[in-house]
Structure formats: structure tokens, C-alpha cells
Amino acid sequence: MSALLKTLVIGMGVLIVLGMGGVAYGIYANMQRLQESASGDGWGEVVVELPAGARVTDMEAADDMLYLHHQRAGTGGDGVVVVDTQRGRVVGRLRFEAATE
């Protein structure tokens, strides 16, 4: 009986050591991945072209996107430019204009 108990205790000790090693490796791997993404080259400068006479009136960031709300001076033509912050590029534009009757 004591040999069986000794074997079980040693087996559980080995499992605990292996589990702790797995946790340590997981933490190390996540730290490496985070360091690689943080030290990336980035996407440098992004030029967002707005219509002539327009100015940015508001910005919102959500879900890796930046929404630039703009308004044209005098004409009242509003719009939104959507920028993907992960890739650093414009992915879409919305233009709001008054309907003509």
C-alpha cells in the first residue's frame, strides 16, 4: 500500500512540475508575440485626402477602425472617412449630400 501511495505522490509531483513548465512556456510565448507586434515597423505616415475646403470635425476609434467625420466649408456637405488602423489605409468613404428635388 505504501509503495502505491509513494508512486501516486511522485506521479502527481511530476504532473505539477510539467504543468508549471507549460504555464511558464505559455507566458514566455505570449510575451514574445507581444514584443514582436509592439516593435513592428508600423505603417508610417498615412495621407487621408479630404474634399477641397473640408475639415475634420470629429474622430472616433472603434474595432481597429478610425472614423474621421468631416464637413465642407460653406456647402454643408458632410462625410466620413474610415481608416483601418491595423493596416494603415483608408477602407471607405461616406459622403452626405442634400437630395435634389
C-alpha positions in Angstrom: 0.0 0.0 0.0 2.8 2.5 0.8 4.5 1.7 -2.5 1.3 2.6 -4.4 0.9 5.8 -2.4 4.5 6.8 -3.0 4.1 6.2 -6.7 1.0 8.3 -6.8 2.6 11.2 -5.0 5.7 11.1 -7.3 3.4 10.9 -10.3 1.4 13.9 -9.1 4.5 15.8 -8.4 5.8 15.2 -12.0 2.4 16.4 -13.3 2.6 19.6 -11.3 6.1 20.3 -12.5 5.1 19.7 -16.1 2.0 21.9 -15.7 4.1 24.7 -14.3 6.5 24.3 -17.1 3.6 24.6 -19.6 2.3 27.7 -17.9 5.8 29.3 -17.9 6.2 28.5 -21.6 2.8 29.9 -22.5 3.7 33.2 -20.7 7.0 33.3 -22.5 5.4 32.7 -25.9 2.8 35.4 -25.3 5.4 37.9 -24.2 7.5 37.2 -27.4 4.4 37.7 -29.6 3.5 40.9 -27.9 7.1 42.2 -28.2 7.1 41.4 -31.9 3.8 43.2 -32.6 4.9 46.2 -30.4 8.3 46.6 -32.1 6.9 46.2 -35.6 7.7 48.8 -38.2 4.2 50.1 -38.1 2.7 51.6 -41.2 4.4 55.0 -41.2 2.6 58.1 -42.5 -0.9 57.7 -43.9 -2.3 60.5 -46.1 -6.1 60.9 -45.9 -7.4 63.1 -48.7 -10.4 65.2 -47.9 -12.6 67.1 -50.3 -11.4 70.7 -51.1 -12.3 73.0 -48.3 -13.2 70.3 -45.8 -12.0 70.0 -42.3 -12.2 67.2 -39.7 -14.9 67.9 -37.2 -14.8 64.7 -35.1 -12.8 61.4 -34.8 -14.0 58.1 -33.3 -12.0 54.9 -32.9 -13.7 51.5 -32.6 -12.8 47.9 -33.5 -9.4 48.8 -35.2 -11.1 51.5 -37.3 -10.7 55.3 -37.1 -13.8 57.2 -38.3 -12.9 60.8 -39.4 -16.0 63.0 -39.7 -15.5 66.0 -41.9 -17.5 68.9 -43.2 -17.1 71.1 -46.2 -16.9 74.8 -45.5 -20.0 76.7 -46.8 -21.5 73.8 -48.8 -22.7 71.7 -45.8 -21.5 68.5 -47.4 -20.6 66.2 -44.6 -18.7 62.9 -44.9 -16.9 60.2 -43.0 -13.6 58.6 -43.9 -12.9 55.1 -42.5 -9.3 54.2 -41.8 -8.1 50.7 -40.9 -5.6 51.3 -38.0 -4.1 47.9 -38.3 -3.1 48.2 -41.9 -2.9 52.0 -42.1 -5.1 52.5 -45.1 -8.4 54.1 -46.0 -11.0 51.4 -46.4 -14.1 53.5 -47.2 -15.7 56.9 -47.6 -19.2 58.1 -46.9 -20.5 61.3 -48.5 -23.6 63.0 -47.3 -25.3 65.4 -49.7 -28.7 67.1 -49.7 -31.2 65.5 -52.0 -32.2 67.5 -55.1 -36.0 67.6 -55.8 
